[in-house]
Amino acid sequence: MSGARRARDAQDTRARLLAAARTLFAERGYEGATVREIGQAADADPALIARYFGSKAALYVESLRPSGAATGQSPIDITEATVLTGVIERLREGGPTPALHAALRRHDNDEVQEAALATLMTRLVDPAATRATEAGSPDARLRAELAVAALAGILASRSTHALEALGNASPAEVAALAAGLFEELLAP
């Protein structure tokens, strides 16, 4: 079997596992869906979940991303309005992300909580802390965590429409104001 053929098969198997996980997690929740059932539904060896995703928890976190979203753990620059607009729009389309859940409340499963927090740190807090450090902020980590906590609050308030003007504003309007706020917060 050629390397290209194996790569296509690996991509296909990974995609089938992810699709099966999305279906089973949606039907039964994290605890109710077993690795074995996901593998069976995907017509794949359940051990491949560890190979392609690392763990059931990481698969769960991945499964909650919108279907068209990139699968990498690329950093999110919360000071860029266009990036924030995309985050706000994805929330509207796909609901709260595991990282947002981790920021707002503790998950019942420690493994899922750890995976979601790792995503939160890698994609949001660490890049914001780096930006604040590079700007010369002596309390960069605190500023980064405050900015991410504010973003989580903004996203939660929009999803519940708890604050009318915030809930009714366009994603671009909210993003422009929030990006400026975060840029100011991360500066010394």
C-alpha positions as CSV (number, residue, x, y, z in Angstrom):
1,M,0.0,0.0,0.0
2,S,1.4,3.4,-1.0
3,G,2.1,6.2,1.5
4,A,-0.5,8.4,-0.2
5,R,-3.1,5.7,0.0
6,R,-2.4,5.2,3.7
7,A,-2.7,8.9,4.4
8,R,-6.1,9.1,2.6
9,D,-7.2,6.1,4.7
10,A,-6.0,7.7,7.9
11,Q,-7.8,10.9,7.1
12,D,-10.9,9.0,6.2
13,T,-10.8,6.9,9.4
14,R,-10.2,10.0,11.5
15,A,-13.1,11.7,9.8
16,R,-15.4,8.7,10.4
17,L,-14.4,8.5,14.1
18,L,-15.1,12.2,14.5
19,A,-18.5,11.9,12.7
20,A,-19.5,8.9,14.8
21,A,-18.4,10.7,18.0
22,R,-20.4,13.7,17.1
23,T,-23.5,11.6,16.7
24,L,-23.1,9.5,19.8
25,F,-22.0,12.3,22.1
26,A,-25.1,14.3,20.9
27,E,-27.4,11.3,21.5
28,R,-25.9,10.0,24.8
29,G,-23.6,12.6,26.2
30,Y,-19.9,12.2,27.1
31,E,-20.4,9.5,29.7
32,G,-23.0,7.6,27.7
33,A,-20.9,7.1,24.6
34,T,-18.1,4.5,24.9
35,V,-14.9,4.4,22.9
36,R,-16.0,0.9,21.7
37,E,-19.3,2.2,20.4
38,I,-17.7,5.1,18.6
39,G,-15.2,2.7,16.9
40,Q,-18.0,0.4,15.9
41,A,-20.2,3.2,14.5
42,A,-17.1,4.4,12.5
43,D,-16.3,0.9,11.4
44,A,-12.8,1.5,12.8
45,D,-10.6,0.0,15.6
46,P,-11.5,1.9,18.8
47,A,-7.7,2.1,19.6
48,L,-7.4,4.5,16.7
49,I,-9.2,7.1,18.9
50,A,-6.0,7.3,21.0
51,R,-3.8,7.5,17.9
52,Y,-5.8,10.3,16.1
53,F,-7.1,12.3,19.1
54,G,-5.1,11.3,22.1
55,S,-8.0,10.4,24.4
56,K,-11.8,10.2,24.6
57,A,-11.8,13.6,26.2
58,A,-9.8,15.1,23.4
59,L,-12.2,13.5,20.9
60,Y,-15.1,15.0,22.8
61,V,-13.6,18.4,22.7
62,E,-12.8,18.0,19.0
63,S,-16.4,16.7,18.3
64,L,-17.9,19.9,19.7
65,R,-16.2,22.2,17.2
66,P,-18.3,23.2,14.2
67,S,-17.9,20.6,11.4
68,G,-16.1,23.1,9.1
69,A,-13.7,24.3,11.8
70,A,-10.0,23.8,11.6
71,T,-8.9,20.8,13.7
72,G,-5.6,22.4,14.9
73,Q,-5.0,24.2,18.1
74,S,-4.1,27.5,16.5
75,P,-4.0,30.5,18.8
76,I,-6.8,33.1,18.7
77,D,-5.8,36.8,18.7
78,I,-8.5,38.3,20.8
79,T,-7.3,41.8,19.9
80,E,-8.3,41.3,16.2
81,A,-11.9,42.3,15.4
82,T,-12.1,40.0,12.4
83,V,-11.0,37.0,14.5
84,L,-13.4,37.8,17.3
85,T,-16.3,38.2,14.7
86,G,-15.6,34.7,13.6
87,V,-15.6,33.4,17.2
88,I,-18.9,35.1,17.9
89,E,-20.5,33.8,14.7
90,R,-19.3,30.2,15.4
91,L,-20.8,30.5,18.9
92,R,-24.1,31.5,17.4
93,E,-24.0,28.6,14.9
94,G,-22.6,25.8,17.1
95,G,-23.3,26.8,20.7
96,P,-20.7,27.2,23.4
97,T,-17.4,25.5,22.9
98,P,-15.8,23.2,25.4
99,A,-13.3,25.9,26.3
100,L,-16.0,28.4,27.0
101,H,-17.7,25.8,29.2
102,A,-14.4,25.3,31.0
103,A,-14.1,29.1,31.6
104,L,-17.7,29.4,32.9
105,R,-18.3,26.2,34.9
106,R,-16.6,23.0,35.8
107,H,-17.4,19.9,33.8
108,D,-18.4,16.7,35.7
109,N,-15.6,14.7,34.0
110,D,-12.1,15.7,35.1
111,E,-10.5,14.4,31.8
112,V,-12.9,16.5,29.7
113,Q,-12.4,19.5,32.0
114,E,-8.6,19.2,31.7
115,A,-8.8,18.9,27.9
116,A,-11.1,21.9,27.6
117,L,-8.9,24.0,29.9
118,A,-5.8,23.0,27.9
119,T,-7.6,24.2,24.8
120,L,-8.6,27.5,26.6
121,M,-5.0,28.1,27.7
122,T,-3.4,27.1,24.3
123,R,-5.8,29.0,22.1
124,L,-6.7,32.1,24.2
125,V,-4.8,32.7,27.5
126,D,-1.3,31.9,26.4
127,P,-1.4,34.0,23.2
128,A,-2.9,36.9,25.1
129,A,-0.2,36.6,27.9
130,T,2.5,36.5,25.3
131,R,1.1,39.7,23.7
132,A,0.9,41.4,27.1
133,T,4.5,40.3,27.9
134,E,5.8,41.6,24.6
135,A,4.0,44.9,25.3
136,G,5.9,45.2,28.6
137,S,3.0,44.4,31.0
138,P,4.4,43.3,34.3
139,D,1.2,41.4,35.2
140,A,0.8,39.8,31.8
141,R,-0.8,36.6,32.9
142,L,-3.4,38.3,35.0
143,R,-4.3,40.7,32.2
144,A,-4.6,37.8,29.8
145,E,-6.9,35.9,32.1
146,L,-9.0,39.0,32.7
147,A,-9.4,39.5,29.0
148,V,-10.3,35.8,28.4
149,A,-12.8,35.9,31.3
150,A,-14.3,39.1,29.8
151,L,-14.6,37.3,26.4
152,A,-16.3,34.3,28.1
153,G,-18.7,36.7,29.8
154,I,-19.5,38.5,26.5
155,L,-20.1,35.2,24.7
156,A,-22.3,33.8,27.5
157,S,-24.3,37.0,27.7
158,R,-24.9,37.0,24.0
159,S,-26.0,33.3,24.0
160,T,-28.5,33.9,26.7
161,H,-29.5,37.5,25.6
162,A,-29.2,38.4,29.3
163,L,-28.0,41.9,28.2
164,E,-30.4,43.1,25.5
165,A,-28.1,45.6,23.6
166,L,-25.2,43.1,23.7
167,G,-27.5,40.2,22.5
168,N,-28.9,42.3,19.7
169,A,-25.7,43.8,18.4
170,S,-24.1,42.3,15.3
171,P,-21.1,40.1,15.8
172,A,-18.9,42.7,14.0
173,E,-20.1,45.5,16.3
174,V,-19.4,43.5,19.4
175,A,-16.0,42.3,18.1
176,A,-14.8,45.8,17.2
177,L,-15.6,47.1,20.7
178,A,-14.3,44.0,22.5
179,A,-11.0,43.8,20.5
180,G,-10.3,47.4,21.4
181,L,-11.0,46.7,25.1
182,F,-8.8,43.6,25.0
183,E,-6.0,45.5,23.3
184,E,-6.1,48.2,25.9
185,L,-6.2,45.6,28.8
186,L,-3.2,43.7,27.4
187,A,-1.1,46.9,27.1
188,P,1.0,48.1,30.1
